[in-house]
Amino acid sequence: MFDIRGKVFLAPMAGFTDKVFRRLCSRFGADVTVTEMVSSKALVLGSTKTKELISFSQEEKIRGVQIFGSDPEVMAQAAEILQDEFEYDFIDINMGCPVPKLVKSGEGCALMKNPSLASRIVERVAKVSRKPVSVKIRKGFDEESINAPEFAYILQESGASFVTVHGRTRKQLYSGKADWEIIRKVKERLKIPVVANGDITDFESAKRVYEITGADSIMIGRAALGNPWVFLQIKEGFEKGYVETEVLPHMKIRVAIEFFRQLCIEKGEKMAVLEARKHLSFFVKGIENAAKIRDKINRIDKATELLEFLEELVFSLEKKESFVDNML
Ligand SMILES: Cc1cc2nc3c(=O)[nH]c(=O)nc-3n(C[C@H](O)[C@H](O)[C@H](O)COP(=O)(O)O)c2cc1C
């Protein structure tokens, strides 16, 4: 098995962490990348759309496929399909997703309320899988039922190779602050490696989360959107003790252009324009006139036009002139 310790993960994010974005983050230093969550039922039913979510790029180093579901047999069948048809390094089971549709079916974070079923799922999947099986959990379902340490211990005993903990409850969704103390408690309880997740945004927070939790690795989600540099800067920080790399607005747009070109190759121009909008709104964050730029981007529906606009934007940013206004 690959060593999961000392790694920086890109978090699975449905609607964002497709192959093109995972490749970009890998090029900027993400050691581990995970697919968007994939339905075990859909995999078993042979959905081609679902299978499309599982292709990886050459640049990705350690590759995880995340599956969700609540039926141990279906989850095990999905794991068998994965290993027959795909190349990857580990299977991650989603026990943290807060989305009502999943929770109502007893999937995602609802499994934290049902440790015996969660245990059976991990046992069955680990039994059929030749690759390591990890689980991604939250702090608990709600403040009244915080159980990450005990729950994670059960997962370990059921055969999980490592556990990722997002320090928020299901009820919190993404609000409030992630609780890193609970991650420390999970770490103290387990023998297997623990990956800390939630509110790690830069080198300083990465350093603090290691200090507080004693975790083996860290996982970055939202801070990577429009900002793949976060991986490079965190690594640079740990190597040199400080971060030297500064990200200037024109650099962001240059990378966004390359990202958009890759999206066009991978998904076709029409789909690429639609998909690019959500990513570009993160890439332009913090740039002067960001709201106007976003608005303009959202009104462009041709790839060539979008590329032209982005090239002009780079040009104007590079010149450090504020004639962005004139272009809008
Ligand atoms: C848009 C979005 C989609 C997400 N999709 C998934 C998912 O498919 N599977 C999963 O386990 N977590 C998912 N998450 C949760 C993240 O993996 C991560 O746990 C969370 O964002 C906290 O980390 P952060 O503070 O670094 O963003 C998603 C989060 C966001 C913002």
PDBQT file of the ligand as one rigid body, heavy atoms in Angstrom, charges set to zero:
ROOT
HETATM    1  C1  LIG A 401     -19.405  22.035  -3.515  1.00  0.00    +0.000 C 
HETATM    2  C2  LIG A 401     -18.999  20.951  -2.563  1.00  0.00    +0.000 A 
HETATM    3  C3  LIG A 401     -19.191  19.631  -2.921  1.00  0.00    +0.000 A 
HETATM    4  C4  LIG A 401     -18.814  18.607  -2.046  1.00  0.00    +0.000 A 
HETATM    5  N1  LIG A 401     -18.957  17.306  -2.430  1.00  0.00    +0.000 NA
HETATM    6  C5  LIG A 401     -18.499  16.310  -1.616  1.00  0.00    +0.000 A 
HETATM    7  C6  LIG A 401     -18.510  14.946  -2.038  1.00  0.00    +0.000 A 
HETATM    8  O1  LIG A 401     -18.921  14.603  -3.162  1.00  0.00    +0.000 OA
HETATM    9  N2  LIG A 401     -18.050  14.015  -1.156  1.00  0.00    +0.000 N 
HETATM   10  C7  LIG A 401     -17.571  14.348   0.084  1.00  0.00    +0.000 A 
HETATM   11  O2  LIG A 401     -17.162  13.466   0.845  1.00  0.00    +0.000 OA
HETATM   12  N3  LIG A 401     -17.533  15.624   0.497  1.00  0.00    +0.000 NA
HETATM   13  C8  LIG A 401     -17.965  16.600  -0.324  1.00  0.00    +0.000 A 
HETATM   14  N4  LIG A 401     -17.859  17.908   0.083  1.00  0.00    +0.000 N 
HETATM   15  C9  LIG A 401     -17.221  18.222   1.373  1.00  0.00    +0.000 C 
HETATM   16  C10 LIG A 401     -15.710  18.463   1.203  1.00  0.00    +0.000 C 
HETATM   17  O3  LIG A 401     -15.066  17.292   0.761  1.00  0.00    +0.000 OA
HETATM   18  C11 LIG A 401     -15.061  18.911   2.535  1.00  0.00    +0.000 C 
HETATM   19  O4  LIG A 401     -15.268  17.914   3.487  1.00  0.00    +0.000 OA
HETATM   20  C12 LIG A 401     -15.646  20.230   3.051  1.00  0.00    +0.000 C 
HETATM   21  O5  LIG A 401     -15.754  21.185   2.024  1.00  0.00    +0.000 OA
HETATM   22  C13 LIG A 401     -14.802  20.802   4.201  1.00  0.00    +0.000 C 
HETATM   23  O6  LIG A 401     -13.490  21.077   3.787  1.00  0.00    +0.000 OA
HETATM   24  P1  LIG A 401     -12.991  22.596   3.427  1.00  0.00    +0.000 P 
HETATM   25  O7  LIG A 401     -13.287  23.444   4.618  1.00  0.00    +0.000 OA
HETATM   26  O8  LIG A 401     -11.539  22.441   3.132  1.00  0.00    +0.000 OA
HETATM   27  O9  LIG A 401     -13.812  23.024   2.239  1.00  0.00    +0.000 OA
HETATM   28  C14 LIG A 401     -18.249  18.928  -0.773  1.00  0.00    +0.000 A 
HETATM   29  C15 LIG A 401     -18.065  20.274  -0.433  1.00  0.00    +0.000 A 
HETATM   30  C16 LIG A 401     -18.423  21.290  -1.300  1.00  0.00    +0.000 A 
HETATM   31  C17 LIG A 401     -18.183  22.721  -0.901  1.00  0.00    +0.000 C 
ENDROOT
TORSDOF 0
